[in-house]
Amino acid sequence: MKNIISKTESVIDRSSKIRSFIAFLWGLAEASLFFIVPDVWLTIISRRRLGRAEYAAIGLAILGALVGGTAVYWLARLDPERMLGLITAVPGIDRVMVDKVRVQIGNNGLWALLLGPLQGIPYKIYAAQWGITNGGLLRFWLFSIPARGIRFLLAAGLTRLIWIFGQKKIRFWDRLELVLLLSFWILFYLWYFSHFGW
């Protein structure tokens, strides 16, 4: 019996590490040139359980975003036009959005980074514009942690609450919940790209 429990714990531990590694990579990718937010993965893994392993994945998604954002920051600082060209090639980002962030950072500094997610503006643009202005990297990190972390935590927590409610109130919830979650993200991105362009 102890052997079975030990093997089960080993599989769970390995699974948690894999989920966390994916969260890190997704955070890094989306902070640089990928266009699907890590919230998709974080909501999938936290829908049924929001415990230590899921919080670790959220933390690693934030760390991945910091690594990706730092790379964008430095590349924009070294070669602004090339970095902005790469960013505007990402689906859903155009020069108008990039110019909007430039104005926001000029007027509000990194406080603009905290409001970006509410406007559907990707983090990577703020990283690039802050690098172009030669803003301090430590300050960028300090603003990035809440800018990324609050949204990641809210997405995971809200998904978990919806799952708890659905399990109590909706028949066949266990068969529907992942389909509903994936449908939400598909509809969200259909709306996003129709609003911001592909």
C-alpha positions as CSV (number, residue, x, y, z in Angstrom):
1,M,0.0,0.0,0.0
2,K,2.8,2.4,0.9
3,N,4.4,1.7,-2.5
4,I,1.2,2.6,-4.3
5,I,0.9,5.9,-2.3
6,S,4.5,6.7,-3.0
7,K,4.1,6.1,-6.7
8,T,0.9,8.2,-6.8
9,E,2.6,11.1,-5.0
10,S,5.5,10.9,-7.5
11,V,3.1,11.1,-10.4
12,I,1.2,14.0,-8.9
13,D,4.5,15.8,-8.1
14,R,5.8,15.2,-11.7
15,S,2.4,16.4,-13.1
16,S,2.6,19.6,-10.9
17,K,6.1,20.3,-12.2
18,I,5.1,19.8,-15.8
19,R,2.1,22.2,-15.3
20,S,4.3,24.7,-13.7
21,F,6.9,24.5,-16.4
22,I,4.3,25.0,-19.1
23,A,3.0,28.0,-17.1
24,F,6.6,29.5,-17.0
25,L,7.1,28.9,-20.8
26,W,3.6,30.3,-21.6
27,G,4.3,33.4,-19.4
28,L,7.6,33.9,-21.2
29,A,6.2,33.4,-24.7
30,E,3.2,35.7,-24.2
31,A,5.4,38.4,-22.7
32,S,7.6,38.3,-25.9
33,L,6.0,37.3,-29.2
34,F,3.2,34.8,-28.5
35,F,-0.4,36.2,-28.6
36,I,-2.4,33.8,-26.3
37,V,-2.4,34.9,-22.7
38,P,-1.1,32.5,-20.0
39,D,-4.5,32.9,-18.3
40,V,-5.8,30.2,-20.7
41,W,-3.5,27.6,-19.2
42,L,-3.9,28.9,-15.6
43,T,-7.7,28.6,-15.8
44,I,-7.4,25.1,-17.2
45,I,-5.2,23.9,-14.4
46,S,-6.9,25.7,-11.6
47,R,-10.6,25.0,-12.4
48,R,-10.9,21.9,-10.3
49,R,-8.3,22.8,-7.6
50,L,-6.6,25.9,-6.5
51,G,-3.9,24.7,-4.1
52,R,-0.2,25.0,-3.6
53,A,0.7,23.4,-7.0
54,E,-1.6,25.8,-8.9
55,Y,-0.2,28.8,-7.0
56,A,3.3,27.7,-7.8
57,A,2.3,27.6,-11.5
58,I,0.9,31.1,-11.2
59,G,4.1,32.2,-9.7
60,L,6.1,30.6,-12.4
61,A,3.9,32.2,-15.1
62,I,4.7,35.6,-13.5
63,L,8.4,34.7,-13.5
64,G,8.2,33.7,-17.1
65,A,6.5,37.0,-17.9
66,L,9.3,38.8,-16.2
67,V,11.9,36.9,-18.2
68,G,10.1,37.6,-21.5
69,G,9.4,41.2,-20.6
70,T,13.0,41.7,-19.7
71,A,14.2,40.3,-23.1
72,V,11.7,42.6,-24.9
73,Y,12.9,45.6,-22.7
74,W,16.6,45.0,-23.6
75,L,15.9,44.3,-27.3
76,A,13.8,47.5,-27.6
77,R,16.5,49.5,-25.8
78,L,19.2,48.2,-28.2
79,D,17.2,48.3,-31.4
80,P,13.8,50.1,-31.0
81,E,12.6,49.9,-34.6
82,R,13.3,46.2,-35.0
83,M,11.6,45.3,-31.7
84,L,8.6,47.5,-32.5
85,G,8.5,45.8,-36.0
86,L,8.4,42.4,-34.3
87,I,5.7,43.4,-31.9
88,T,3.5,44.9,-34.5
89,A,3.7,41.6,-36.4
90,V,2.0,39.9,-33.4
91,P,-1.7,39.3,-34.1
92,G,-3.9,41.9,-32.4
93,I,-1.1,44.6,-32.2
94,D,-0.8,47.5,-34.5
95,R,1.1,50.8,-34.6
96,V,-1.9,52.7,-33.1
97,M,-1.8,50.5,-30.0
98,V,2.0,50.9,-29.8
99,D,1.7,54.7,-30.0
100,K,-1.1,54.6,-27.4
101,V,1.3,52.9,-25.0
102,R,4.1,55.3,-25.8
103,V,1.7,58.2,-24.8
104,Q,0.5,56.4,-21.7
105,I,4.1,55.8,-20.5
106,G,5.0,59.4,-21.3
107,N,2.1,60.7,-19.3
108,N,1.9,58.1,-16.4
109,G,5.1,56.2,-16.4
110,L,4.8,52.6,-15.4
111,W,1.5,53.2,-13.7
112,A,0.1,52.7,-17.2
113,L,1.3,49.1,-17.1
114,L,-1.2,48.4,-14.3
115,L,-4.1,49.6,-16.4
116,G,-3.0,47.9,-19.6
117,P,-4.8,44.6,-19.0
118,L,-8.1,46.4,-18.5
119,Q,-7.8,47.9,-21.9
120,G,-6.7,44.7,-23.7
121,I,-3.2,46.0,-24.3
122,P,-0.5,43.4,-24.2
123,Y,2.3,43.6,-21.6
124,K,5.0,43.2,-24.2
125,I,4.2,46.7,-25.6
126,Y,4.8,48.3,-22.2
127,A,8.1,46.3,-21.9
128,A,9.3,47.6,-25.3
129,Q,8.2,51.2,-24.7
130,W,9.8,51.3,-21.2
131,G,13.0,49.9,-22.7
132,I,12.9,52.6,-25.5
133,T,12.6,55.3,-22.8
134,N,15.6,53.8,-21.0
135,G,13.5,53.4,-17.9
136,G,14.9,51.5,-14.9
137,L,14.7,47.7,-15.1
138,L,14.2,47.2,-11.4
139,R,11.2,49.5,-11.5
140,F,9.8,47.7,-14.5
141,W,10.0,44.4,-12.5
142,L,8.4,46.0,-9.5
143,F,5.4,47.1,-11.6
144,S,5.3,43.9,-13.6
145,I,4.7,41.6,-10.7
146,P,1.3,43.1,-9.7
147,A,0.4,43.9,-13.3
148,R,0.8,40.2,-14.2
149,G,0.1,38.6,-10.9
150,I,-3.2,40.3,-10.1
151,R,-4.8,39.2,-13.4
152,F,-3.4,35.7,-13.2
153,L,-4.7,35.2,-9.7
154,L,-8.1,36.7,-10.6
155,A,-8.5,34.5,-13.6
156,A,-7.6,31.3,-11.7
157,G,-9.7,32.3,-8.7
158,L,-12.7,33.3,-10.7
159,T,-12.5,30.1,-12.7
160,R,-12.3,28.0,-9.5
161,L,-15.4,29.8,-8.1
162,I,-17.4,29.2,-11.3
163,W,-16.3,25.5,-11.2
164,I,-17.6,25.2,-7.6
165,F,-20.9,26.8,-8.4
166,G,-21.3,24.8,-11.6
167,Q,-20.6,21.5,-9.8
168,K,-23.4,22.3,-7.3
169,K,-26.0,23.7,-9.7
170,I,-25.5,22.1,-13.1
171,R,-26.2,18.5,-14.0
172,F,-23.4,16.8,-16.0
173,W,-21.0,19.6,-15.0
174,D,-18.0,17.3,-15.0
175,R,-18.7,16.6,-18.7
176,L,-19.3,20.2,-19.6
177,E,-16.9,22.3,-17.7
178,L,-13.8,22.0,-19.8
179,V,-15.8,22.4,-23.0
180,L,-17.4,25.5,-21.5
181,L,-14.0,26.9,-20.5
182,L,-12.4,26.3,-23.8
183,S,-15.5,27.8,-25.6
184,F,-15.1,30.9,-23.4
185,W,-11.5,31.4,-24.5
186,I,-12.4,30.8,-28.2
187,L,-15.2,33.4,-28.0
188,F,-12.9,35.8,-26.1
189,Y,-10.3,35.6,-28.8
190,L,-12.8,35.9,-31.6
191,W,-14.0,39.1,-30.0
192,Y,-10.5,40.3,-29.3
193,F,-9.3,39.9,-32.8
194,S,-12.5,41.3,-34.3
195,H,-12.0,44.4,-32.0
196,F,-8.2,44.8,-32.3
197,G,-7.5,43.2,-35.6
198,W,-5.5,40.2,-36.6
